[in-house]
Amino acid sequence: MVKRILTTSFLVLSCLVPAAPAQADGPERMPQVAGQGLVAAYRALNFDTSVRLRDGRGAGRHVLWPASWKVCSQSPEEGAPLQGRHATLTVVKTHEACPA
């Protein structure tokens, strides 16, 4: 019985872990994350990518709950090498419009 519970627990937990993005040979490239929710953007980035968040309204707000924020713009652009660089994401709350 214990073995069955442990196996079930492992299967449930393994389904919760997101799969790493598929990468071709060569340096890691910046994915397109602008226009996505912040949680989806984090999933698209490699786990060791340094991510800086910037408030799109310029109010200096901090992201405490990523699920209630969306990405308006990104730096570097899609396809740029990320090796040794950080990604900067400009974010606003999901109900707010992105700045022009």
C-alpha positions as CSV (number, residue, x, y, z in Angstrom):
1,M,0.0,0.0,0.0
2,V,2.8,2.4,0.9
3,K,4.6,1.7,-2.3
4,R,1.5,2.4,-4.3
5,I,1.0,5.8,-2.5
6,L,4.6,6.7,-3.1
7,T,4.4,5.8,-6.8
8,T,1.2,7.8,-7.2
9,S,2.7,10.8,-5.4
10,F,5.7,10.7,-7.6
11,L,3.6,10.6,-10.8
12,V,1.5,13.6,-9.6
13,L,4.6,15.6,-8.7
14,S,6.4,14.8,-11.9
15,C,3.4,16.2,-13.9
16,L,3.7,19.5,-12.0
17,V,7.3,20.1,-13.0
18,P,7.5,22.0,-16.3
19,A,9.5,20.5,-19.1
20,A,12.6,22.4,-20.1
21,P,12.3,24.2,-23.4
22,A,13.8,22.3,-26.3
23,Q,17.1,23.8,-27.5
24,A,19.0,23.3,-30.6
25,D,22.8,23.0,-30.6
26,G,24.5,26.3,-29.9
27,P,24.0,29.1,-27.5
28,E,20.7,29.6,-25.7
29,R,18.4,32.1,-27.5
30,M,15.8,34.5,-26.1
31,P,12.3,33.2,-26.7
32,Q,9.4,35.5,-27.6
33,V,7.7,36.2,-24.3
34,A,6.2,39.7,-24.9
35,G,2.4,39.5,-24.9
36,Q,2.3,36.5,-22.6
37,G,1.5,36.3,-18.9
38,L,4.5,36.5,-16.6
39,V,4.1,32.9,-15.5
40,A,4.2,31.6,-19.1
41,A,7.2,33.9,-19.7
42,Y,9.1,32.3,-16.8
43,R,8.3,28.9,-18.2
44,A,9.6,29.8,-21.6
45,L,12.9,31.0,-20.2
46,N,15.6,28.6,-19.1
47,F,15.7,28.2,-15.3
48,D,19.2,29.8,-15.0
49,T,18.4,32.9,-17.0
50,S,18.7,36.0,-14.9
51,V,15.4,37.9,-15.2
52,R,14.9,41.6,-14.3
53,L,11.4,43.0,-14.1
54,R,10.5,46.6,-14.9
55,D,7.2,48.2,-14.1
56,G,5.7,49.3,-17.4
57,R,3.8,52.2,-15.7
58,G,7.0,53.6,-14.2
59,A,5.6,53.4,-10.7
60,G,8.4,51.1,-9.4
61,R,5.9,48.4,-8.3
62,H,7.2,45.0,-7.3
63,V,5.8,41.8,-8.6
64,L,4.6,39.7,-5.7
65,W,2.1,37.5,-7.5
66,P,3.4,36.7,-11.1
67,A,0.1,35.3,-12.2
68,S,-1.5,38.8,-12.1
69,W,1.1,40.4,-14.4
70,K,1.7,40.3,-18.2
71,V,4.8,41.0,-20.3
72,C,4.6,44.1,-22.5
73,S,8.1,44.1,-23.9
74,Q,11.4,42.2,-23.6
75,S,15.1,42.8,-23.9
76,P,16.9,41.2,-25.7
77,E,14.7,40.6,-28.7
78,E,13.5,37.2,-29.7
79,G,16.4,35.0,-31.1
80,A,19.2,37.0,-29.5
81,P,21.8,34.9,-27.6
82,L,21.3,34.8,-23.9
83,Q,24.6,33.3,-22.8
84,G,26.0,35.3,-19.9
85,R,23.2,38.0,-20.2
86,H,20.1,38.8,-18.3
87,A,16.6,39.3,-19.7
88,T,14.6,42.4,-18.8
89,L,10.9,42.1,-19.0
90,T,8.6,45.2,-18.9
91,V,5.4,44.2,-17.1
92,V,2.0,45.6,-16.1
93,K,-0.9,44.1,-14.2
94,T,-3.1,41.8,-16.4
95,H,-6.0,44.3,-16.4
96,E,-3.8,47.2,-17.5
97,A,-2.9,48.3,-21.0
98,C,0.7,48.1,-22.1
99,P,2.5,51.5,-22.5
100,A,2.8,52.7,-26.1
